[in-house]
Amino acid sequence: MTGRPDRRRNVGDAIFADEVGIEYGVYGAFRLRSAYQPIFAPRGRFLKAVAVEGLIEPHRAGRPVAPRVFFEGIPVPDRLFVETMCRVLHLRNFRNIGVGGLDLFFNYNPLINDDPRRALAEIRLMTRRLAEFDLHPGMLVCEITEQAADDKVLVNLGREMRRDGIRIAIDDFGTGHSTEERVALVQPDIVKIDGTWFAEFCRHAAAERFFRPLVSALHDRGAKVLVEGIEQSTHLRVALDGGVDLIQGFYLARPALAGTVFDEEPLPIDRLLGMANNVVPLFG
C-alpha cells in the first residue's frame, strides 16, 4: 500500500488540517478523517449523549472506503503507525464537537504490536500530551479489541492505563474471546456487548429473561455494560429492560465527521420504542 515501511516515520508528519481547521491523516492514497458516534445513557424517560466513540472514515480519490477493507489492507509493519495516527486524529479533533462533558472512547488492538513495552510507552506519551488537546485522562475510555491477545498482555495494559487515569473497556463481549472469566481477570470499567451477537440474541423469544442475569453478573464484577449495534426498537427494548448503562447504534445516531454540528437534545425513549426502524438524526 505504501511500499517499504519506514519505522522512523513521525505520525505528526502525516497529519494536516483543512481550510476550517479539521485535521486529517494521509496514508498512501488514502485520506483518513475522524468521525464520532454518540454513546447514550438512559436518564429517566430520555437517552442522553454522555460520550462519543472515535472512528475513522477512509477516503480514496474522494470516495469513501469501507473501514474494514482499509484496515485489513494495511501491511503488518505499518499497522502500529496507522493506529497511532488514528488515535491522534481523534484526540485532536475532539474539541471540534463543540460540546462539553462528553467522554471519548478510542480503540486499541494489542495484537498490532509485538513489543508490549513499546505499546505502553506510546500510551504514556499520549497521556502526557493530553493537555495540548484540552483533554484529561479521566475523559478517555480505551476499548481493548482483545480477541486472542495474551492474558498477561491484557492485564498489564489495563493496569498501566488505569495508573494514568484512563478507563478500560473490553470490546466484542459475546464473540468467543471475551468471556466472564476474562472480565474477572482484566477487571474493565466497561464491558461492551458485541452488536452482531446481541442482534442474534434478540431474535430469541426469551431474550429479555436471559439478558438481565448477564448484565447483573457483569455489574457484580464491577463493570458497567454498554450494548453497541442498536439498530431497531427491539434491540433498544431488550437492552433497557436488561438494565444496561450505555447504548450505541445506528438506530440512535450514526457516526458523523468531525466538525459536524452536534445536537445535545436528549432522545425520548417512548418515541424510540414506538417508532419503525428509522435512524434518529443526532447531528444536524
HELIX and SHEET records of a PDB file:
HELIX    1   1 VAL A   11  ALA A   14  5                                   4    
HELIX    2   2 PRO A   67  GLU A   72  1                                   6    
HELIX    3   3 VAL A   76  ASP A   78  5                                   3    
HELIX    4   4 ARG A   79  ASN A   93  1                                  15    
HELIX    5   5 PHE A   94  ILE A   97  5                                   4    
HELIX    6   6 PRO A  110  ILE A  112  5                                   3    
HELIX    7   7 PRO A  116  ARG A  128  1                                  13    
HELIX    8   8 LEU A  130  PHE A  133  5                                   4    
HELIX    9   9 PRO A  137  MET A  139  5                                   3    
HELIX   10  10 ASP A  151  ARG A  163  1                                  13    
HELIX   11  11 GLU A  180  VAL A  186  1                                   7    
HELIX   12  12 GLY A  195  PHE A  201  1                                   7    
HELIX   13  13 ALA A  207  ASP A  220  1                                  14    
HELIX   14  14 SER A  233  ASP A  241  1                                   9    
HELIX   15  15 ILE A  269  GLY A  274  1                                   6    
SHEET    1   A 5 ILE A  15  ALA A  17  0                                        
SHEET    2   A 5 GLU A  23  TYR A  27 -1                                        
SHEET    3   A 5 PHE A  30  ARG A  43 -1                                        
SHEET    4   A 5 PHE A  46  ARG A  60 -1                                        
SHEET    5   A 5 ARG A  63  PRO A  64 -1                                        
SHEET    1   B 4 ILE A  15  ALA A  17  0                                        
SHEET    2   B 4 GLU A  23  TYR A  27 -1                                        
SHEET    3   B 4 PHE A  30  ARG A  43 -1                                        
SHEET    4   B 4 ALA A 256  LEU A 257 -1                                        
SHEET    1   C10 ILE A  15  ALA A  17  0                                        
SHEET    2   C10 GLU A  23  TYR A  27 -1                                        
SHEET    3   C10 PHE A  30  ARG A  43 -1                                        
SHEET    4   C10 PHE A  46  ARG A  60 -1                                        
SHEET    5   C10 ASP A 103  TYR A 108  1                                        
SHEET    6   C10 LEU A 140  ILE A 144  1                                        
SHEET    7   C10 ARG A 167  PHE A 173  1                                        
SHEET    8   C10 ILE A 190  ILE A 193  1                                        
SHEET    9   C10 LYS A 224  VAL A 227  1                                        
SHEET   10   C10 LEU A 246  ILE A 247  1                                        
SHEET    1   D 5 ILE A  15  ALA A  17  0                                        
SHEET    2   D 5 GLU A  23  TYR A  27 -1                                        
SHEET    3   D 5 PHE A  30  ARG A  43 -1                                        
SHEET    4   D 5 PHE A  46  ARG A  60 -1                                        
SHEET    5   D 5 LEU A 267  PRO A 268 -1                                        
END                                                                             
